[in-house]
Amino acid sequence: MNYGEIYANRIRSLCKKRGISINQLAKMSNVRQSSIDNIVNGRTCNPGVVNLHKMASALNMTLAEFLDFKELNDFSFEDNEE
């Protein structure tokens, strides 16, 4: 799994867990839906921290909580270099 897929899966998982759509997350976070769609669909592999922070806040999470999950914690850039 690459870096972008990790974020895409995290966003999808959090939305599913909370019963909201990507569109609802965009409205709640004031992040353009196209920006979130680009992350979720793999067109943006390195999302900006401002957008991640806005999404975390909309989900009633701190940025640290949003970023603290196994797949990201276990990710190694050395193992995933092209």
TAHU-V351001 format. One record per residue. N is the residue number from 1. PSI is psi in whole degrees, 0 to 359 (NA if undefined). OMEGA is omega in radians with two decimals (NA if undefined). Layout:
N_PSI_OMEGA + N_PSI_OMEGA
//
This chain:
1_134_3.14 + 2_172_-3.04 + 3_314_-3.14 + 4_321_3.12 + 5_327_3.12 + 6_313_3.12 + 7_318_3.13 + 8_313_3.14 + 9_323_3.13 + 10_314_-3.12 + 11_313_3.12 + 12_316_-3.11 + 13_315_-3.13 + 14_321_3.09 + 15_314_3.14 + 16_315_-3.13 + 17_326_-3.11 + 18_357_3.11 + 19_36_3.12 + 20_158_3.11 + 21_169_3.05 + 22_320_3.11 + 23_316_3.11 + 24_319_3.10 + 25_318_3.12 + 26_314_3.13 + 27_317_-3.11 + 28_325_-3.02 + 29_348_-3.06 + 30_34_3.01 + 31_133_-3.13 + 32_136_3.13 + 33_324_3.13 + 34_326_3.10 + 35_315_3.12 + 36_318_3.09 + 37_319_3.13 + 38_322_3.10 + 39_309_-3.06 + 40_329_-3.12 + 41_8_3.02 + 42_9_3.12 + 43_338_3.04 + 44_116_-3.08 + 45_347_-3.11 + 46_79_-3.07 + 47_148_-3.14 + 48_149_-3.10 + 49_329_3.12 + 50_313_3.12 + 51_320_3.09 + 52_319_3.14 + 53_317_3.12 + 54_317_3.12 + 55_317_3.11 + 56_313_3.14 + 57_319_3.13 + 58_332_3.14 + 59_12_-3.14 + 60_42_3.13 + 61_154_2.95 + 62_163_3.07 + 63_322_3.12 + 64_318_3.11 + 65_319_-3.14 + 66_323_-3.08 + 67_356_-3.10 + 68_87_3.08 + 69_155_-2.95 + 70_310_-3.05 + 71_319_3.13 + 72_319_3.13 + 73_329_-3.11 + 74_352_-3.07 + 75_137_3.10 + 76_121_3.11 + 77_326_-3.13 + 78_322_-3.13 + 79_346_-3.03 + 80_19_3.10 + 81_144_3.14 + 82_NA_NA
//
